[in-house]
């Protein structure tokens, strides 16, 4: 997996565990908002302009959070605005591989 510009051989997707071995969610580094004009969102953080074709959603279909983003994208009517790329459900030595066999247009 390429992390901070360096290949890391034994990267694990779950990098933090509690004392019982359970998953500990990392703090998100994505705090900016997508707004109609790119202005700051409700938190006051800088925004990005809403524009068709500017953004892409990357998902692994085995991930429950990815499923939620796909549902949200559909419920908000963004299927024609935000394209999707799907990765395979296996984590390889160099990270996730994209799956050409999935019809992302159907998602």
VMD Tcl script that draws the C-alpha trace (Angstrom):
set ca {
  {0.00 0.00 0.00}
  {1.32 3.46 -0.84}
  {1.20 5.56 2.35}
  {2.61 9.09 2.42}
  {4.56 8.36 -0.78}
  {6.22 5.16 0.53}
  {5.31 1.50 -0.10}
  {4.36 -0.26 3.13}
  {4.43 -4.07 2.84}
  {2.17 -5.18 5.67}
  {-0.41 -2.40 5.82}
  {-3.58 -3.43 7.58}
  {-6.92 -1.74 6.88}
  {-7.89 -1.89 10.56}
  {-5.00 0.00 12.09}
  {-6.41 0.67 15.55}
  {-7.89 -1.85 17.98}
  {-9.09 -1.56 21.54}
  {-7.87 -3.85 24.37}
  {-10.46 -6.49 23.34}
  {-9.31 -6.45 19.70}
  {-12.30 -4.43 18.47}
  {-12.17 -1.84 15.71}
  {-11.45 1.74 16.78}
  {-12.63 4.34 14.27}
  {-9.95 6.81 13.22}
  {-10.75 10.51 13.25}
  {-11.74 11.58 9.76}
  {-9.38 13.99 8.04}
  {-12.13 15.03 5.63}
  {-13.94 17.92 7.29}
  {-14.70 20.29 4.42}
  {-18.15 20.62 2.89}
  {-19.38 20.47 -0.70}
  {-21.65 23.48 -1.13}
  {-23.40 24.97 -4.17}
  {-20.85 27.79 -4.52}
  {-17.84 26.34 -2.66}
  {-18.37 28.51 0.41}
  {-17.77 27.23 3.93}
  {-20.28 24.73 5.30}
  {-22.08 24.70 8.66}
  {-18.84 24.11 10.59}
  {-17.21 27.16 9.04}
  {-14.60 24.99 7.33}
  {-13.74 25.84 3.74}
  {-15.95 24.33 1.10}
  {-15.69 22.80 -2.36}
  {-18.03 23.71 -5.21}
  {-20.76 21.24 -6.17}
  {-20.09 20.41 -9.81}
  {-21.04 17.35 -11.85}
  {-18.00 15.24 -12.77}
  {-15.71 16.88 -10.21}
  {-16.02 14.10 -7.61}
  {-15.85 10.29 -7.71}
  {-16.93 7.77 -5.08}
  {-14.58 4.82 -4.45}
  {-16.18 1.85 -2.69}
  {-15.56 -1.74 -1.65}
  {-18.88 -3.55 -1.71}
  {-17.98 -5.54 1.42}
  {-17.82 -2.34 3.49}
  {-20.98 -1.32 5.36}
  {-19.95 2.36 5.26}
  {-19.54 2.14 1.49}
  {-23.03 0.68 1.21}
  {-24.35 3.66 3.14}
  {-22.63 6.12 0.82}
  {-24.16 4.37 -2.20}
  {-27.60 4.52 -0.58}
  {-27.14 8.21 0.27}
  {-25.96 8.97 -3.27}
  {-29.12 7.34 -4.65}
  {-31.53 8.94 -2.17}
  {-30.08 12.39 -2.87}
  {-30.47 11.90 -6.63}
  {-26.73 12.06 -7.32}
  {-26.31 8.89 -9.39}
  {-25.90 10.90 -12.61}
  {-23.60 13.42 -10.93}
  {-21.11 11.31 -8.92}
  {-19.60 8.30 -10.71}
  {-18.50 5.21 -8.75}
  {-15.36 3.05 -8.89}
  {-15.40 -0.34 -7.14}
  {-12.45 -2.19 -5.60}
  {-12.23 -5.96 -5.20}
  {-13.10 -7.42 -1.81}
  {-9.57 -8.85 -1.31}
  {-6.73 -6.72 0.01}
  {-3.57 -7.51 -1.97}
  {0.07 -6.83 -1.14}
  {-0.15 -3.42 -2.80}
  {-3.59 -2.48 -1.50}
  {-7.05 -2.69 -3.03}
  {-7.42 -3.53 -6.73}
  {-10.11 -2.07 -8.91}
  {-12.72 -4.50 -10.19}
  {-13.46 -4.11 -13.91}
  {-16.13 -6.80 -13.65}
  {-18.56 -4.67 -11.62}
  {-21.03 -2.52 -13.51}
  {-20.62 0.62 -11.42}
  {-23.27 2.32 -13.53}
  {-25.82 -0.02 -11.99}
  {-24.91 1.10 -8.46}
}
mol new
graphics top color blue
foreach p $ca { graphics top sphere $p radius 0.5 }
foreach p [lrange $ca 0 end-1] q [lrange $ca 1 end] { graphics top cylinder $p $q radius 0.2 }
display resetview
